[in-house]
Amino acid sequence: MPKKYNIIFESKEDIYGTIPRADDWVHYSGTLTVKDGGKYPVILDLNFVPPHPFAFNMPEKHMVKATSISDAYSKIARFFYKYGIVFK
């Protein structure tokens, strides 16, 4: 039976990025959760806030599991880069 870890920090986060070619913004809202143990103690669960950019649709939901808060935001920057978006 897996051990249940306690939540030591939780906050609401707003993540923004820009699309340089279209001068458009992308907005995700989510919850950052930090637990006191486990392989990936930091979880950032994101939900897309409409409207979608003109050229393409972004995923409605995205979850990032990471070892630290810095690692979680670097994964968000890579996720945005995959779609041609600059993390702000």
C-alpha angles and dihedrals in degrees: 000000000000118000115250112229125211123242109241099175136017130173141165113247134195114203121195134187136173132224103221097200095050100031088230132138131230119203129195125180122198154135126272112207125186119192129193097245149353135097093290108023095171119073124180111189111191133193122193117243111213147264102078120223115265100249103043146004121254121215111271093223133025130176125199122195116191145162094237140010091254090053090050092055092046088055089051090052090052091047090053092044089056088063095041094256125138113225112233 
